[in-house]
Amino acid sequence: MTTIDPTAPVVLDEETVSAYRCDGVVRIRNIIGADEAARFRDAAVAVGARAADNFDGSAIFNQYVNVWRQDAVLRDLTLDQRLTKAATALAGVPLRLWHDQVLIKPPHNGAATEFHQDAPYWPHGGSRHALSAFHNAYLAHSATPNLTDDPRIAHVAIYIDAGTTYTGAPHVVTDGLGLTVGEPLEHELFPRVLTL
Ligand SMILES: O=C(O)CCC(=O)C(=O)O
């Protein structure tokens, strides 16, 4: 098992940063240790099991939004300084949290997640660097069907430029918060993340 010190400084080499800036995606191995990942997985499974006040319900996967507000273990993951500092180094600008998600694709689910970009779904202006799971929100991406016997569990933490403004477009995360169109997303749901 890989044990990683969660307080160790995060230093990304130039190659990693330029790969991200060129390709819009990068894999950073072992940023979370295997023992920690097992703890986070258990917490994600538990969120799925007690999903009463989340929304879900596509044939492709069950989606649970803002899990950091519901579960202390997943909050640790979404706001983990290793992730936020790595994301900041990749983006090169200060970031804030947009939201997080747990996605659970049930076993023997023949539906693929078709190619899409994330950014067009969001009510954001002026965000060039939004990152989810270390891919840029403008990167076209997809996921294969889950043909295994086990649920496939993904945790996605999404960070956006701290200066991103609100466009007023409908979105489940921002609807009803009273945000001002054209202003930054200053709200406790979108905290600035640790960058140093
Ligand atoms: O896991 C999936 O099926 C899709 C994940 C995805 O599209 C994303 O993380 O942006």
PDBQT file of the ligand as one rigid body, heavy atoms in Angstrom, charges set to zero:
ROOT
HETATM    1  O1  LIG A 201     -17.443   9.096 -14.884  1.00  0.00    +0.000 OA
HETATM    2  C1  LIG A 201     -18.141   9.437 -15.840  1.00  0.00    +0.000 C 
HETATM    3  O2  LIG A 201     -18.923   8.656 -16.379  1.00  0.00    +0.000 OA
HETATM    4  C2  LIG A 201     -18.084  10.852 -16.378  1.00  0.00    +0.000 C 
HETATM    5  C3  LIG A 201     -17.143  11.761 -15.640  1.00  0.00    +0.000 C 
HETATM    6  C4  LIG A 201     -17.071  13.116 -16.255  1.00  0.00    +0.000 C 
HETATM    7  O3  LIG A 201     -17.579  13.385 -17.298  1.00  0.00    +0.000 OA
HETATM    8  C5  LIG A 201     -16.307  14.174 -15.567  1.00  0.00    +0.000 C 
HETATM    9  O4  LIG A 201     -15.632  13.887 -14.576  1.00  0.00    +0.000 OA
HETATM   10  O5  LIG A 201     -16.364  15.340 -15.999  1.00  0.00    +0.000 OA
ENDROOT
TORSDOF 0
